[in-house]
Amino acid sequence: MEDHLLGWLRTLDEDRLARILANRPDAIAPPWPRRLDTLAQRLGNGFAVMETLRELPLPCLQLAEAALAMTAPTPARLAGFLDMGPDDVTPWLEHLHDHALAWPDDDGVIHFAEGVSRWWAAPLSLGQPLDHYLNSWTISNDALRALARNLGLAAQGNKRRMITRAIEVLSDGGHVKALMRNAPDGTVPLLDGFAWDGPVRSVDGGRFVTPGTPEKWCADHGLLFRPSWHVAELPREVAIALRGPGYHPPYLPVAPEVATIPVDPEEVDHLMTLAAPHVVERCAALLDNASKTPLPLLKTGGVGVREVRRLAKETGCDEDETRLLLEICTVARLLAWDDPSGGLIPTERFDRWRLDEGSARLRVLLSAWWRMERSSLRKIDGKYGTVLGDETTGSEVARVRRAVLSVLAHLPSGTGFADRDSLIRNVHWHAPLIDLGLLLDCAPAVLGEATLLGLLANGALTDLGRALAGLTARPGDESDDAVPMVEHDPVLSEASTRALASVRRSALFGPDLTAVVTGPPSAELAALLDRVAERESRGAASVWRFTGESVRGALDRGDEADDLLDELAAVGTIPQPLEYLVRDTARRHGEVTVTTVGCVIQAGDPALLAEIAAHRRLGRLGLRLLAPTVLVSAAGAERTLTVLREAGYSPVPVTDTGEITIHRARTTELEEPSNGKLILLPGGQVAELADLPDVAEIEAPPYMLAEPTPDPREHARRLIAASRADDDTSGRTWAIIGRMATRLPTAQQSLLGFVVDRGVRAGITLTGGLTATISHGELKGPALDAWCEEAGDYLEFPLAEIIEVRGAY
């Protein structure tokens, strides 16, 4: 099949090849192919074909299934089979061509990628072609002659000729209908069952050998075949003939219409500017709460309902928000399990996230939701699932989310969907391989989640929702640590900045000890007021009230009265009653003190403890004498033991029960140095990782070190040029390698030749000990231009400096 595809690719012009590369990002992913034969292998990959099929609308799949049920389908015959005009078939057939899932040969017969054929084991519920049964080794020449006589055909000629004549008769509806006039009673309902509910059915094997039965008559006339005693099959051509000339496969070239209502774009935009800041603010509040009280998990996994309700009450979220944001924060790696804490706590990534600008924080949350493989608001039997529990549907939930937003993004401007059922029907037309039951369950949840995140308002996508739905970058999986191409998308960046443009960064402080924010507060302002006051209401205007308990809570967390007043003064004018409250609470704060100690040091000799307390070298331990025989250290037990031993004393560790415990220390084995690896530095230079001790500390993600994926049109031009040059360079590979790679033995020269001619993967070693893993090579003068896995790009390696080639599997 790849040979047919390769032959077709060689006939394409630049425009068609560029469309294929644009529609099949899997084919142009690194290492991007540089020859058409390599591209054909990529395009024919079974897994890639399956993933591409998932993205196609219903007419493409219906066309493919109908064509697979035909013998030598052409566009004209396919249109006739579907009872459609050419204009109804051609656009969607071209769509299949532009995805390299189907292509025509010189005679116009449509061929399909092998993965497409595998998708439908029995297209249109039809069995194997007659040729499959009649060419079987189980059918002897005598059996074929008997079949020909039963069909009223000449029994002369070779096997191939008899098979051809039999297929012509059994494929003709008129001949089959005439043949049925002489059939025994019961034959018509028997064959109708196979034709409409088959093609494979269980049967009574004995009736196929009993004279006069419908089963034996059908077998004798080539209408039924038995692969085993109790199983019979109806051939494809016979089934189509039995279904009659009025049968046409289902084909829906136009999508069902979505019922819409007019919406006010300004109101939609306003609702987005209210929801987006709220999402960022509430995430910060949830994570701050989790940093104080880790979220425990149930024994069965996930966060319990009681814990969700507690968190919602303490942070001012409703339960739906809490469920959604907890799962988003976990996917975004802002929240993770911590063994010492025994629960979920914020990660170091959260510390960096909260210091970033608001739009960047919002994009991190949205990209996590976009790839999240769970549905937070989905109800099964009227109940929500467990937060962060096991999600059995996995990536299909993310597919539902993207399909729903994609359809909403194509609604006319100024309209929103009016009927959820019509929306779901349209979504299923655009993504027919999504399970309909899952779509019905998850679509309402997707709409609810999108509304909470500011992506949907009044049934219409906001600018933020359109930017997310229009992303061209691969969304990634839930297990991905980061999705930089999504989080840094320029259109999404602009929309997120606009969504947060209306946030308020100031408050109105009243003499009644309240603070009012007339609009969505910024995350920083909300965090400040939540720290010092108690929130009383939220919405178009949010209100906080200052009390002695709320101010004392801020002081308990380490705030100073003057610093607190300075921070509040920076966001509004502080009335005198509020200043009095803060200062009066601070004056009484600390009347009782509690001191933390690292460990306790005891000795029976008071003079010895006095000497230790006064020792100058032990000052770093923060020693304090509480009693003649009791000394406390600010450092932990391990640190205190080490420092005392260094000073010449002989302490021993003691457990809480007073038992002396001395453990044998384990020696730490040094790790073997790792082999040097190539990296591509800015400017196109190559260096070995082992030579750069500080390269591991570089925070730039790896995708910034390699060249981006090439433009589809430019790469199509290169592929066409390379295809024309193949004939000129054929046969030169071995001669050039044999002449230039003189340091290699013959066997290794051959392996290097396969890297060039067949794109195989191999490891090489250069002079100086530098190693690399290469594939997809080309010869450029005295150098091998090959894909280097360590560099993530195509690099040139001088043939004369390659001293070893080895297989890499």
C-alpha positions in Angstrom: 0.0 0.0 0.0 2.9 2.3 0.7 4.1 1.8 -2.9 0.7 3.0 -4.2 0.9 6.0 -1.9 4.5 6.8 -2.9 3.6 6.6 -6.5 0.7 9.1 -6.0 2.8 11.4 -3.9 5.3 11.7 -6.8 2.6 13.0 -9.0 1.5 15.8 -6.7 2.1 19.5 -7.2 3.4 21.7 -4.5 -0.1 23.0 -3.4 -1.6 19.5 -2.8 1.6 18.2 -1.0 1.6 21.4 1.2 -2.0 20.8 2.2 -1.2 17.2 3.1 1.7 18.3 5.3 -0.5 21.0 6.9 -3.3 18.5 7.7 -1.0 15.8 8.9 1.4 17.3 11.5 2.4 13.8 12.5 4.1 13.5 9.1 6.2 16.6 9.5 7.1 16.1 13.2 10.8 15.9 14.1 12.7 14.3 12.5 10.9 15.8 9.6 11.2 13.6 6.5 13.4 14.8 3.6 12.4 12.1 1.0 9.0 11.1 -0.3 9.5 7.4 0.6 10.1 8.4 4.2 7.0 10.6 4.0 4.9 7.7 2.6 5.9 5.6 5.6 4.9 8.3 8.0 1.5 8.9 6.3 0.8 5.1 6.1 1.5 4.5 9.8 -1.5 2.7 11.3 -1.6 4.7 14.6 -1.3 8.0 12.8 -4.0 7.1 10.4 -6.4 6.2 13.3 -5.7 9.5 15.0 -6.3 11.4 11.7 -9.6 9.6 11.3 -10.8 10.8 14.7 -10.5 14.4 13.4 -12.6 13.9 10.3 -16.3 14.8 10.0 -19.1 12.3 9.3 -19.2 12.6 5.4 -15.5 11.6 5.1 -16.1 8.4 7.2 -19.3 7.6 5.3 -17.6 8.0 2.0 -14.7 5.8 3.1 -17.0 3.0 4.4 -19.1 3.0 1.3 -16.0 2.9 -1.0 -14.5 0.0 1.0 -17.7 -2.0 0.5 -17.3 -1.6 -3.3 -15.1 -3.3 -5.8 -12.8 -0.9 -7.7 -14.7 2.3 -6.6 -14.4 5.4 -8.7 -15.9 8.8 -7.8 -18.7 8.3 -10.3 -19.6 4.8 -9.1 -19.3 5.9 -5.5 -21.7 8.9 -6.1 -24.2 6.5 -7.8 -24.0 4.0 -4.9 -24.8 6.8 -2.5 -27.5 8.2 -4.8 -25.8 11.6 -4.7 -24.6 14.0 -7.3 -20.8 14.5 -7.9 -20.9 17.9 -6.2 -22.0 16.2 -3.0 -19.2 13.6 -3.1 -16.2 15.4 -4.6 -15.4 18.0 -1.8 -15.3 15.3 0.9 -13.4 12.9 -1.3 -10.8 15.7 -1.8 -10.8 16.2 2.0 -9.7 12.5 2.3 -7.0 13.1 -0.4 -5.7 16.2 1.5 -5.2 14.0 4.5 -3.5 11.2 2.5 -6.1 8.7 3.7 -7.3 8.0 0.1 -5.9 8.6 -3.3 -6.8 7.7 -6.9 -4.7 5.6 -9.3 -4.2 6.2 -13.0 -7.6 4.7 -13.8 -9.4 6.8 -11.2 -9.9 3.9 -8.8 -9.8 5.0 -5.1 -7.3 3.4 -2.8 -7.2 3.7 1.0 -4.5 3.7 3.6 -4.2 0.3 5.3 -5.3 1.8 8.6 -8.5 3.0 7.1 -9.3 -0.5 5.8 -8.6 -1.9 9.3 -11.1 0.5 10.9 -14.0 -1.3 9.2 -13.8 -5.1 9.5 -17.2 -5.3 7.8 -18.0 -2.0 6.0 -21.8 -1.4 5.9 -22.2 -4.7 7.7 -21.1 -6.5 4.6 -19.0 -9.6 4.4 -15.9 -10.5 2.4 -16.0 -10.2 -1.4 -16.9 -13.3 -3.4 -13.3 -13.4 -4.7 -12.1 -14.1 -1.1 -14.3 -17.2 -0.8 -14.0 -18.6 -4.3 -10.2 -18.2 -4.3 -9.9 -20.0 -1.0 -7.7 -23.2 -1.0 -10.8 -25.0 0.4 -12.7 -24.6 -2.9 -11.5 -27.2 -5.4 -11.9 -27.1 -9.2 -14.7 -29.7 -9.0 -16.6 -27.6 -6.5 -16.2 -24.6 -8.8 -17.6 -26.5 -11.8 -20.5 -27.7 -9.6 -21.2 -24.1 -8.6 -21.1 -23.0 -12.3 -23.6 -25.7 -13.3 -25.9 -24.7 -10.5 -25.8 -21.1 -11.6 -26.4 -22.1 -15.2 -22.9 -21.2 -16.4 -20.5 -23.1 -18.6 -18.2 -25.3 -16.5 -15.3 -25.1 -18.9 -12.2 -23.0 -18.7 -9.6 -22.4 -16.0 -10.3 -21.6 -12.4 -9.9 -17.8 -12.7 -12.3 -17.7 -15.6 -15.0 -19.7 -13.8 -14.6 -17.5 -10.7 -15.0 -14.3 -12.8 -18.2 -15.6 -14.4 -19.6 -16.7 -11.0 -18.9 -13.3 -9.5 -20.6 -11.5 -12.4 -23.8 -13.5 -12.0 -24.0 -13.3 -8.2 -23.2 -9.6 -8.2 -26.2 -8.9 -10.5 -29.4 -8.2 -8.6 -31.6 -9.4 -11.6 -29.8 -12.7 -11.8 -30.0 -13.3 -8.0 -33.7 -12.5 -8.1 -34.3 -14.9 -10.9 -32.3 -17.5 -9.1 -34.4 -17.2 -6.0 -37.6 -18.2 -7.9 -36.5 -21.8 -7.8 -35.3 -21.7 -4.1 -36.9 -23.8 -1.4 -39.4 -22.3 1.0 -37.6 -20.3 3.7 -34.7 -19.2 1.6 -35.8 -15.6 1.3 -36.1 -14.9 5.1 -32.9 -16.8 5.7 -30.9 -14.7 3.2 -32.7 -11.5 4.3 -31.4 -12.1 7.9 -27.9 -12.4 6.6 -28.2 -9.4 4.3 -29.5 -7.0 6.9 -28.3 -8.4 10.2 -25.2 -10.2 9.1 -22.9 -10.8 7.4 -21.8 -13.6 9.9 -24.5 -15.6 11.8 -24.7 -18.8 13.8 -26.4 -21.7 11.9 -27.3 -25.3 12.3 -24.5 -27.0 10.4 -26.5 -30.2 9.9 -29.0 -28.3 7.6 -26.2 -27.5 5.2 -25.7 -31.2 4.4 -29.4 -32.1 4.4 -31.0 -32.2 0.9 -33.9 -29.9 0.3 -33.1 -27.3 3.0 -32.7 -23.6 2.2 -29.2 -23.7 3.8 -27.9 -26.4 1.5 -29.5 -24.7 -1.6 -27.8 -21.4 -0.7 -24.4 -23.2 -0.2 -24.8 -25.0 -3.5 -25.5 -21.8 -5.4 -22.6 -19.7 -3.8 -24.9 -17.5 -1.7 -23.6 -18.7 1.7 -20.2 -19.9 2.7 -19.3 -21.7 6.0 -15.8 -21.0 7.5 -16.8 -23.5 10.3 -19.6 -26.0 11.0 -22.0 -23.7 12.9 -21.0 -20.3 11.3 -22.0 -19.1 7.9 -21.2 -15.9 6.0 -22.9 -13.9 3.2 -20.6 -12.5 0.5 -20.5 -8.8 0.0 -21.8 -8.7 -3.6 -24.7 -11.0 -2.8 -25.7 -8.9 0.2 -25.8 -5.7 -1.9 -27.8 -7.5 -4.6 -30.3 -8.8 -2.0 -30.7 -5.3 -0.5 -31.9 -4.2 -3.9 -31.4 -1.3 -6.2 -33.2 1.0 -3.7 -30.5 0.5 -1.1 -28.1 3.4 -0.6 -25.7 3.7 2.3 -26.3 6.6 4.8 -24.7 9.8 3.7 -25.1 13.2 5.3 -22.9 15.8 3.4 -24.4 18.8 5.3 -24.1 19.3 9.1 -27.3 19.5 11.2 -28.1 23.1 11.9 -27.5 24.5 15.4 -30.5 26.5 16.7 -29.2 29.9 17.6 -30.4 33.1 19.4 -29.0 36.6 19.1 -26.7 37.7 21.9 -25.1 41.1 22.8 -21.4 40.9 22.1 -20.7 43.7 24.6 -22.5 41.7 27.4 -20.6 38.6 26.4 -17.3 40.5 26.6 -18.3 42.0 30.0 -19.1 38.6 31.4 -15.7 37.3 30.3 -14.0 40.2 32.1 -15.8 39.2 35.2 -15.2 35.5 35.1 -11.5 35.4 34.0 -10.1 37.4 37.0 -12.3 35.5 39.3 -10.8 32.2 38.1 -7.2 33.4 38.8 -8.2 34.8 42.1 -10.0 31.7 43.3 -7.2 29.4 42.2 -4.8 31.4 44.3 -7.2 31.3 47.3 -7.6 27.5 47.0 -3.9 26.9 46.8 -3.1 29.3 49.7 -5.7 27.3 51.8 -4.1 24.0 50.8 -0.7 25.3 51.8 -2.0 25.8 55.4 -4.2 22.7 55.4 -3.1 19.9 53.1 -5.9 18.1 51.3 -6.1 14.5 52.3 -7.1 11.8 49.8 -9.6 9.0 50.3 -8.4 5.5 50.6 -10.1 4.8 47.3 -8.4 7.8 45.7 -9.5 11.4 45.2 -10.7 14.2 47.5 -13.8 13.5 49.5 -17.0 15.5 49.4 -16.6 16.8 53.0 -13.1 18.2 52.1 -14.4 19.8 49.0 -17.2 21.5 50.9 -14.8 22.6 53.7 -12.5 24.1 51.1 -15.4 25.8 49.3 -16.7 27.4 52.5 -13.3 28.6 53.7 -12.3 30.2 50.3 -15.7 31.6 49.3 -16.0 29.3 46.2 -19.1 27.3 45.4 -18.7 23.5 45.1 -18.7 23.4 41.3 -15.9 26.0 41.2 -13.9 24.1 43.8 -14.2 20.8 42.0 -13.1 22.3 38.7 -10.3 24.4 39.9 -8.8 21.6 42.1 -8.5 19.3 39.1 -7.2 22.1 36.9 -4.5 23.0 39.4 -3.5 19.4 39.7 -3.1 19.0 35.9 -1.2 22.3 35.8 1.2 20.9 38.4 0.3 23.7 40.8 -1.0 21.1 43.3 0.6 17.7 44.1 0.7 14.9 46.7 3.3 15.4 49.5 4.2 12.4 51.6 5.5 14.3 54.7 2.3 16.4 54.7 0.0 13.5 54.1 -2.0 15.4 51.5 -2.1 17.6 48.4 -0.1 20.9 48.8 1.0 23.6 46.4 4.2 22.9 44.5 7.2 25.0 43.7 5.6 25.7 40.3 2.8 27.5 42.2 5.4 29.8 43.8 6.6 30.8 40.3 3.0 31.0 39.0 1.8 33.4 41.6 4.7 35.8 40.8 3.8 35.8 37.1 1.5 38.4 35.4 -2.2 37.7 35.5 -2.6 36.8 31.9 0.2 34.2 32.1 -1.4 32.7 35.1 -4.8 32.5 33.3 -3.2 30.8 30.3 -1.6 28.1 32.5 -5.0 27.3 33.9 -6.7 27.3 30.5 -4.1 25.1 28.8 -4.4 22.6 31.7 -8.2 22.5 31.3 -7.8 22.1 27.5 -5.8 18.9 27.9 -7.5 17.6 31.1 -8.6 14.1 30.7 -11.5 14.3 33.2 -14.8 16.1 33.4 -15.2 17.9 36.7 -18.9 18.7 36.4 -20.0 15.5 34.6 -22.8 13.7 36.4 -23.4 9.9 36.3 -26.7 8.7 37.6 -27.3 12.2 38.9 -24.1 12.3 41.0 -20.7 13.9 40.5 -17.7 11.7 40.4 -14.9 11.9 43.0 -12.7 14.9 42.6 -9.3 13.7 41.2 -10.7 10.2 41.2 -9.9 7.7 38.5 -11.4 8.7 35.1 -12.1 5.7 33.0 -12.7 7.6 29.7 -9.3 9.3 29.6 -8.4 11.3 26.5 -11.9 10.9 25.0 -13.2 13.5 27.5 -10.6 16.0 26.2 -11.8 15.2 22.6 -15.4 16.0 23.6 -14.2 19.4 25.1 -12.3 20.4 22.0 -15.1 19.2 19.6 -17.8 21.2 21.5 -15.7 24.4 21.6 -14.8 24.0 17.9 -18.5 23.9 16.9 -19.3 26.9 19.1 -16.4 28.8 17.5 -18.0 28.5 14.0 -21.4 29.9 15.1 -22.2 33.2 13.3 -21.0 36.3 15.1 -23.5 37.8 17.6 -25.3 34.5 18.1 -25.3 31.8 20.7 -26.7 28.3 20.8 -30.3 28.1 21.8 -30.8 24.3 22.0 -28.3 21.9 23.5 -29.7 18.9 21.6 -29.1 20.6 18.2 -25.6 21.5 19.4 -24.8 18.0 20.3 -26.1 16.6 17.0 -23.8 19.1 15.2 -20.9 18.2 17.4 -21.4 14.5 16.6 -21.5 15.2 12.9 -18.1 17.0 13.1 -16.6 14.3 15.4 -18.5 11.1 14.7 -16.0 8.7 16.3 -16.6 10.2 19.7 -18.9 7.8 21.6 -22.4 9.3 21.5 -23.2 8.3 25.1 -20.1 10.0 26.4 -20.9 13.1 24.3 -24.4 13.3 25.8 -22.9 12.9 29.3 -20.0 15.3 29.0 -21.3 18.1 26.7 -23.4 19.7 29.5 -20.4 19.5 31.8 -18.1 21.1 29.2 -20.6 24.0 28.7 -20.7 24.5 32.5 -17.0 24.4 32.9 -16.4 26.8 30.0 -18.9 29.3 31.6 -17.0 29.2 34.9 -13.7 29.8 33.1 -15.0 32.8 31.2 -14.9 31.0 27.8 -18.7 30.9 27.3 -21.3 33.5 28.1 -25.0 33.5 27.2 -24.5 30.5 24.9 -21.7 32.2 22.8 -18.0 31.8 23.0 -16.1 34.8 24.4 -12.9 36.1 22.7 -11.0 33.9 25.2 -13.0 30.8 24.2 -12.5 31.5 20.5 -8.7 31.9 21.0 -8.6 28.5 22.9 -10.7 26.8 20.3 -8.6 28.1 17.5 -5.3 26.8 18.8 -3.2 25.0 16.2 -0.5 23.8 18.5 -0.8 20.2 19.8 -2.8 20.5 23.1 -0.7 17.7 24.8 -1.9 15.1 27.3 -2.8 15.4 30.9 0.5 13.7 31.9 2.6 16.4 30.1 4.5 18.6 32.6 4.1 21.7 30.4 2.6 22.7 27.1 4.7 25.8 26.2 3.3 26.0 22.6 -0.2 26.4 24.0 0.6 28.7 27.0 2.6 31.0 24.7 0.2 31.1 21.8 0.1 34.8 20.6 -3.7 34.9 20.0 -4.5 33.3 23.4 -2.0 35.7 25.0 -3.8 38.7 23.5 -7.2 37.4 24.5 -6.1 36.6 28.1 -4.6 40.1 28.5 -7.8 41.7 27.3 -9.9 39.4 29.6 -8.0 40.8 32.6 -7.8 44.4 31.4 -10.8 45.5 33.6 -9.5 44.2 36.9 -9.5 46.6 39.8 -6.3 47.3 41.7 -7.8 49.7 44.2 -10.5 49.5 46.9 -12.8 52.0 48.7 -12.3 51.8 52.5 -15.2 53.0 54.6 -15.3 54.2 58.2 -17.5 51.2 59.0 -14.4 49.0 58.6 -15.4 47.7 55.1 -13.6 47.7 51.8 -15.5 47.7 48.5 -14.1 46.8 45.1 -16.5 47.9 42.3 -15.6 45.3 39.7 -13.4 42.2 39.4 -10.5 42.6 41.9 -7.0 41.7 40.7 -5.6 38.5 42.3 -3.1 40.6 44.2 -5.7 42.9 45.6 -8.0 40.0 46.5 -5.2 38.2 48.2 -4.3 41.3 50.3 -7.9 41.9 51.4 -8.5 38.2 52.1 -5.4 38.2 54.3 -6.6 41.1 56.5 -10.4 41.1 56.2 -13.3 38.7 55.9 -15.1 38.7 52.5 -18.8 39.3 52.9 -20.0 39.3 49.2 -18.8 38.9 45.7 -20.1 39.7 42.2 -20.2 42.9 40.3 -18.9 44.5 43.6 -17.1 42.6 46.3 -17.2 43.6 50.0 -14.7 42.8 52.8 -15.1 43.6 56.5 -12.2 44.2 58.9 -12.4 42.7 62.4 -10.0 42.3 65.3 -9.9 38.5 64.5 -9.1 39.1 60.8 -6.3 41.6 61.5 -4.9 39.3 64.2 -4.9 36.5 61.6 -2.6 38.6 59.3 -0.3 39.4 62.2 -0.2 35.8 63.1 1.1 35.1 59.6 4.0 37.4 60.2 2.7 40.8 59.0 3.8 44.0 60.8 1.2 46.7 61.6 3.2 49.4 59.7 3.8 47.2 56.7 0.1 46.2 56.6 -1.0 49.8 56.7 1.4 50.7 54.0 0.1 47.9 51.7 -3.5 49.0 52.3 -2.6 52.6 51.7 -1.2 51.6 48.3 -4.6 50.4 47.2 -6.9 53.1 48.8 -7.3 55.8 51.4 -7.3 54.4 54.9 -9.9 55.9 57.3 -9.0 56.6 60.9 -11.1 53.7 62.4 -9.3 51.2 60.3 -5.9 52.5 61.3 -6.9 52.4 65.0 -8.1 48.9 64.7 -4.8 47.7 63.1 -2.6 49.5 65.6 -4.7 48.5 68.6 -4.7 44.8 67.5 -0.9 45.0 67.0 -0.3 46.5 70.4 -2.0 43.5 72.1 -0.5 41.0 69.7 2.3 38.9 71.3 1.4 39.2 75.0 1.9 35.4 75.2 4.9 33.9 73.3 5.6 30.4 72.1 9.2 29.4 71.3 10.3 26.6 68.9 13.4 24.6 69.7 15.2 22.3 67.4 16.3 19.8 70.1 17.1 19.4 73.8 20.7 18.8 75.2 21.0 17.2 78.7 23.9 16.3 80.9 24.4 15.4 84.5 27.3 17.9 84.9 26.1 21.6 85.0 29.6 22.8 84.4 29.9 20.9 81.1 26.6 22.4 79.8 27.8 25.9 80.9 31.0 25.3 79.0 29.1 24.1 75.8 26.7 27.2 76.0 29.7 29.6 76.2 31.7 27.8 73.4 32.4 30.3 70.6 32.4 27.7 67.9 28.9 26.5 68.9 27.3 29.9 68.6 25.7 29.0 65.3 23.5 26.5 67.1 21.6 29.2 69.0 22.2 27.5 72.4 20.2 28.7 75.4 20.4 27.4 79.0 17.0 26.7 80.5 18.2 24.9 83.6 21.6 23.8 85.0 21.2 20.4 83.3 19.0 21.4 80.3 20.2 23.2 77.2 18.2 23.8 74.0 19.4 24.2 70.5 17.7 26.1 67.6 19.1 23.5 65.2 17.8 20.0 64.7 19.1 17.0 66.4 21.2 15.8 63.4 22.8 19.2 62.9 23.5 19.7 66.6 25.1 16.2 66.9 27.4 17.0 64.0 28.6 20.4 65.3 29.1 19.1 68.8 31.3 16.3 67.5 33.3 18.7 65.4 34.0 20.7 68.5 35.4 17.7 70.3 32.5 16.6 72.4 31.0 13.1 72.4 27.2 13.4 72.3 24.8 10.5 71.5 21.2 10.6 70.2 18.4 9.8 72.5 14.8 8.9 71.6 11.7 10.4 73.2 11.7 7.4 75.6 15.3 8.1 76.7 16.8 5.2 74.8 20.3 5.8 73.2 20.2 5.1 69.5 23.3 4.9 67.3 22.8 4.0 63.6 25.4 2.8 61.2 25.9 5.3 58.5 25.7 4.2 54.9 28.3 5.1 52.5 27.2 7.0 49.4 28.4 5.5 46.2 29.4 8.0 43.6 27.4 7.9 40.5 29.2 7.0 37.3 29.6 10.0 35.0 27.1 10.0 32.3 28.1 10.0 28.7 28.4 13.3 27.0 25.4 14.3 24.7 25.1 16.8 22.0 22.9 19.9 22.4 22.1 22.6 19.9 23.0 26.0 21.2 21.6 29.3 20.0 23.3 30.3 16.7 23.5 26.7 15.4 26.5 25.7 17.4 26.9 22.2 18.8 28.3 21.3 22.2 28.6 18.3 24.4 26.5 18.3 27.5 29.3 17.0 29.7 31.5 20.0 28.7 28.9 22.5 30.0 28.5 22.1 33.8 26.0 24.8 34.1 23.8 23.8 31.2 21.4 21.8 33.5 20.6 25.0 35.3 19.4 26.7 32.1 15.7 27.3 32.6 14.9 27.7 28.9 12.8 24.7 27.8 14.3 22.2 25.3 11.9 23.2 22.5 13.6 26.6 22.4 17.0 25.1 21.6 16.0 23.3 18.4 14.7 24.7 15.1 10.9 24.9 14.7 9.1 22.4 12.5 9.4 23.6 8.9 6.6 25.5 7.1 4.5 22.9 5.1 4.7 24.8 1.8 8.5 25.3 2.0 8.9 21.6 3.0 6.7 20.5 0.2 9.0 22.4 -2.2 12.1 20.7 -0.7 10.5 17.2 -1.0 9.6 17.7 -4.6 13.1 18.9 -5.4 14.6 16.0 -3.5 12.4 13.6 -5.4 13.7 14.9 -8.7 17.3 14.7 -7.5 17.0 11.1 -6.3 17.5 9.6 -9.8 20.8 11.6 -10.1 22.2 10.4 -6.8 21.1 6.8 -6.9 24.0 4.3 -6.5 26.4 6.9 -5.3 25.9 6.4 -1.5 28.2 3.4 -1.2 30.9 4.8 -3.3 31.0 8.1 -1.4 30.9 6.4 2.0 33.6 3.9 1.0 35.8 6.7 -0.2 35.3 9.2 2.6 34.6 7.1 5.8 38.0 5.5 5.7 38.1 4.9 9.5 35.2 2.5 9.3 35.3 -1.2 8.5 33.2 -2.4 5.6 30.3 -3.7 7.7 30.0 -0.3 9.5 30.2 1.5 6.2 27.2 -0.5 5.1 25.3 0.4 8.2 26.0 4.0 7.6 24.7 3.6 4.0 21.4 2.3 5.4 21.2 5.5 7.5 21.3 7.4 4.2 19.2 5.2 1.9 16.6 3.8 4.3 16.6 6.3 7.2 17.5 3.7 9.8 18.6 4.7 13.3 22.3 4.2 14.4 24.8 5.4 16.9 28.0 7.0 15.8 31.3 8.0 17.6 33.5 10.8 16.3 37.1 11.5 16.9 37.5 12.9 20.4 34.9 10.5 21.8 31.8 12.6 20.9 28.8 10.3 20.4 25.4 10.9 18.7 22.3 8.9 17.7 21.4 9.7 14.1 18.9 8.8 11.4 17.4 10.1 8.1 20.8 10.9 6.7 21.8 12.6 3.4 25.3 13.0 1.9 26.5 16.5 1.4 29.9 16.4 -0.1 32.4 15.0 2.5 29.8 15.2 5.3 26.8 13.2 6.5 23.8 15.5 7.1 21.6 13.5 9.5 19.0 13.9 12.2 20.7 14.1 15.6 18.4 13.0 18.5 20.5 14.7 21.1 20.4 18.1 19.3 16.9 17.8 18.1 17.9 18.9 14.6 19.7 17.9 11.4 23.5 18.3 11.8 26.4 17.7 9.6 29.0 15.1 10.6 32.3 14.8 8.6 32.6 11.3 7.2 36.3 11.2 7.8 35.9 11.8 11.5 33.4 9.0 12.2 35.3 6.2 13.8 32.5 3.8 14.8 28.9 3.1 13.7 26.6 0.8 15.7 23.0 -0.2 15.6 20.5 1.7 17.8 17.2 0.0 18.6 
